[in-house]
Amino acid sequence: MNEPQNEWIDICQLSDIVPDTGVCALLDENRQVALFRLSHQDRVYAIGNHDPASGANVLSRGIIGDLQGERVVASPIYKHHYSLSTGRCLENPDLMVPAYQVQVSDGRVLVEKTAKKSLMATPKLRTEKPRLVLVGNGLAGMRMLEDLLEMAPDLYDIEVFGAEPHGNYNRILLSPVLSGDKSLHDIILHDAAWYQERHIRFHAGDSIVRIDRHRHQVVAASGYTTTYNRLVLATGSEPIMIPLEGINLEGVTAFRNLGDMNTMLTAAKQYTNAVVIGGGLLGLEAAHGLSRQGMKVTVIHLMDRLMDRQLDQEAANMLRSALEQRGITIRLHAETEKILGNSRVTSVRLKDGCEIPADLVVMATGIRPNIALAQSAGLHCERGLVVNDIMQTFDPRIFAVGECVQHRGVTYGLVEPLWGHAFVCASQLAERGSIRYQGAHMATQLKVSGIDVFSAGDLKSSQDTDDLIVRDTKRGIYKRLILNNNRIQGAVLYGDTRDGSWYSELIQDKTDISAYRNRLLFGQDFSLKRAS
Ligand SMILES: Cc1cc2nc3c(=O)[nH]c(=O)nc-3n(C[C@H](O)[C@H](O)[C@H](O)COP(=O)(O)OP(=O)(O)OC[C@H]3O[C@@H](n4cnc5c(N)ncnc54)[C@H](O)[C@@H]3O)c2cc1C
């Protein structure tokens, strides 16, 4: 029987390939080949460019060498070695890339169109679903999972690990639960049954303590180990606990999770005095909640005004007096020196020598991305775990979403931008990924019932900015819009925050507001009705 004629594809001049390096070329519309030229033999090898271990087209960028007498290329991602003549992976017999015949004729490099038959990789039949592991069942991770299940309900075999001993709850609403405005039941988003109904294996209260990127495995604190094809890290943030003397005393807590909230509620039942260190959003919500639970609360804040990163002096003053009217003591320009007590906290001493009685101390002095796990796995981290515009870390199998992430140099501490993380990541995992995350700006709303405060954008004034201000002292309303070149740069609203989200959109979209500038402060309905 006659063998069919070989079909050769003319790729390039031999001199186009620098000796001892690789280049990538297209064999046809769908196939990339990696070509490697060895200087001492003047020989060229061709194998598929797609690295099956990482799922990325990268082999042409690998380093060539000699392993156990075999010419190989090391994948730049996982360092698996592939034989240049057979395409087999030296470390994992299940992995293989196609290898092609190459000839050099009249200085041109020709590659045979069909891969070598005897050695052609037989793609493994997908008998099992790929395995997706999610670490962290907080707001961002679980939103990503919801989006993914909507886009591709049956694509993955899914396993979820959560460090906290319960299903997913709405962390934002811990404040209204603390103040008694909502019940615990109101804030549960996904209970154990939710996971079960979707055949998701859920490990509550079992933290992942190690990622073995080489074996594609995660190891939990319990010792349980599982394998992933795709891994999503959504480990959130951790509260910054200032290392003051007395920080480890009983009765000193952060305000981050359900456990912290229970500590606060239990203390409120038994004790009288609470001190909250930090007069930002979280500290004030804790103070309000504890005050509503009957405690005598003092807020200690280092700066000259409350919520100094979100409010200007006037709005901050209004907020201060509203909180003071509710019986909360505010100490500005106050720095904590130490926390006093024997086994349980009894007071807090300030640097000016003043001592404030305290049976409970809530430290609300900021958060930082929780990246210890990612760092220990050698993933590139700066302030947060660094991801690209498709929420992929430097390891292409590993994605990340939420507050643990650093995207284009930015880390986030509010939930709105995280929905974008979740959607982009889910669409990648659903193999529909064409959208990219571009970053987002943040708006803040304080959740203290009866006190409406909103802030968004940049409040800094300069010679290029103008302020539009409404001040209605009797009704307790203050609104300030900072304009720059007929665009809203920032907004602070106190007392009437109904148009907050509209201003927020105008800031984000950099909308030219000249058509309704004189009505802007009166809100969306009035402004747009008259403008149209
Ligand atoms: C009291 C409070 C009020 C807030 N109010 C607002 C608000 O009004 N508006 C707003 O926009 N934002 C608010 N936030 C912030 C908002 O809650 C966060 O932006 C959001 O929860 C971040 O989501 P995340 O999924 O990144 O992290 P998280 O929701 O913190 O979830 C991360 C989860 O990962 C788990 N985890 C960590 N490490 C591991 C591990 N190794 N293994 C397994 N699991 C792990 C953690 O236990 C946690 O459950 C508030 C936060 C708090 C605490």
PDBQT file of the ligand as one rigid body, heavy atoms in Angstrom, charges set to zero:
ROOT
HETATM    1  C1  LIG A 601     -19.032  44.788  59.610  1.00  0.00    +0.000 C 
HETATM    2  C2  LIG A 601     -18.736  45.073  58.184  1.00  0.00    +0.000 A 
HETATM    3  C3  LIG A 601     -19.517  45.982  57.475  1.00  0.00    +0.000 A 
HETATM    4  C4  LIG A 601     -19.255  46.252  56.153  1.00  0.00    +0.000 A 
HETATM    5  N1  LIG A 601     -20.042  47.140  55.497  1.00  0.00    +0.000 NA
HETATM    6  C5  LIG A 601     -19.827  47.391  54.194  1.00  0.00    +0.000 A 
HETATM    7  C6  LIG A 601     -20.666  48.290  53.460  1.00  0.00    +0.000 A 
HETATM    8  O1  LIG A 601     -21.587  48.890  54.000  1.00  0.00    +0.000 OA
HETATM    9  N2  LIG A 601     -20.421  48.457  52.145  1.00  0.00    +0.000 N 
HETATM   10  C7  LIG A 601     -19.418  47.801  51.489  1.00  0.00    +0.000 A 
HETATM   11  O2  LIG A 601     -19.250  47.965  50.290  1.00  0.00    +0.000 OA
HETATM   12  N3  LIG A 601     -18.591  46.949  52.161  1.00  0.00    +0.000 NA
HETATM   13  C8  LIG A 601     -18.763  46.739  53.487  1.00  0.00    +0.000 A 
HETATM   14  N4  LIG A 601     -17.948  45.872  54.163  1.00  0.00    +0.000 N 
HETATM   15  C9  LIG A 601     -16.850  45.226  53.423  1.00  0.00    +0.000 C 
HETATM   16  C10 LIG A 601     -17.355  43.976  52.703  1.00  0.00    +0.000 C 
HETATM   17  O3  LIG A 601     -17.937  43.120  53.628  1.00  0.00    +0.000 OA
HETATM   18  C11 LIG A 601     -16.196  43.319  51.985  1.00  0.00    +0.000 C 
HETATM   19  O4  LIG A 601     -15.810  44.182  50.925  1.00  0.00    +0.000 OA
HETATM   20  C12 LIG A 601     -16.527  41.948  51.403  1.00  0.00    +0.000 C 
HETATM   21  O5  LIG A 601     -17.049  41.108  52.374  1.00  0.00    +0.000 OA
HETATM   22  C13 LIG A 601     -15.261  41.327  50.833  1.00  0.00    +0.000 C 
HETATM   23  O6  LIG A 601     -15.595  40.095  50.247  1.00  0.00    +0.000 OA
HETATM   24  P1  LIG A 601     -14.497  38.942  50.081  1.00  0.00    +0.000 P 
HETATM   25  O7  LIG A 601     -15.223  37.748  49.565  1.00  0.00    +0.000 OA
HETATM   26  O8  LIG A 601     -13.328  39.455  49.357  1.00  0.00    +0.000 OA
HETATM   27  O9  LIG A 601     -14.005  38.665  51.556  1.00  0.00    +0.000 OA
HETATM   28  P2  LIG A 601     -14.819  38.058  52.767  1.00  0.00    +0.000 P 
HETATM   29  O10 LIG A 601     -16.267  38.385  52.656  1.00  0.00    +0.000 OA
HETATM   30  O11 LIG A 601     -14.085  38.490  53.972  1.00  0.00    +0.000 OA
HETATM   31  O12 LIG A 601     -14.670  36.500  52.576  1.00  0.00    +0.000 OA
HETATM   32  C14 LIG A 601     -13.436  35.837  52.662  1.00  0.00    +0.000 C 
HETATM   33  C15 LIG A 601     -13.698  34.488  53.284  1.00  0.00    +0.000 C 
HETATM   34  O13 LIG A 601     -12.558  33.667  53.064  1.00  0.00    +0.000 OA
HETATM   35  C16 LIG A 601     -12.344  32.889  54.220  1.00  0.00    +0.000 C 
HETATM   36  N5  LIG A 601     -10.946  32.441  54.205  1.00  0.00    +0.000 N 
HETATM   37  C17 LIG A 601      -9.842  33.194  54.371  1.00  0.00    +0.000 A 
HETATM   38  N6  LIG A 601      -8.738  32.414  54.280  1.00  0.00    +0.000 NA
HETATM   39  C18 LIG A 601      -9.167  31.155  54.046  1.00  0.00    +0.000 A 
HETATM   40  C19 LIG A 601      -8.505  29.909  53.872  1.00  0.00    +0.000 A 
HETATM   41  N7  LIG A 601      -7.172  29.815  53.902  1.00  0.00    +0.000 N 
HETATM   42  N8  LIG A 601      -9.257  28.795  53.680  1.00  0.00    +0.000 NA
HETATM   43  C20 LIG A 601     -10.612  28.873  53.636  1.00  0.00    +0.000 A 
HETATM   44  N9  LIG A 601     -11.290  30.042  53.791  1.00  0.00    +0.000 NA
HETATM   45  C21 LIG A 601     -10.576  31.161  53.994  1.00  0.00    +0.000 A 
HETATM   46  C22 LIG A 601     -12.675  33.850  55.358  1.00  0.00    +0.000 C 
HETATM   47  O14 LIG A 601     -12.933  33.162  56.541  1.00  0.00    +0.000 OA
HETATM   48  C23 LIG A 601     -13.901  34.558  54.796  1.00  0.00    +0.000 C 
HETATM   49  O15 LIG A 601     -15.063  33.887  55.153  1.00  0.00    +0.000 OA
HETATM   50  C24 LIG A 601     -18.177  45.605  55.505  1.00  0.00    +0.000 A 
HETATM   51  C25 LIG A 601     -17.366  44.712  56.210  1.00  0.00    +0.000 A 
HETATM   52  C26 LIG A 601     -17.638  44.437  57.540  1.00  0.00    +0.000 A 
HETATM   53  C27 LIG A 601     -16.757  43.485  58.294  1.00  0.00    +0.000 C 
ENDROOT
TORSDOF 0
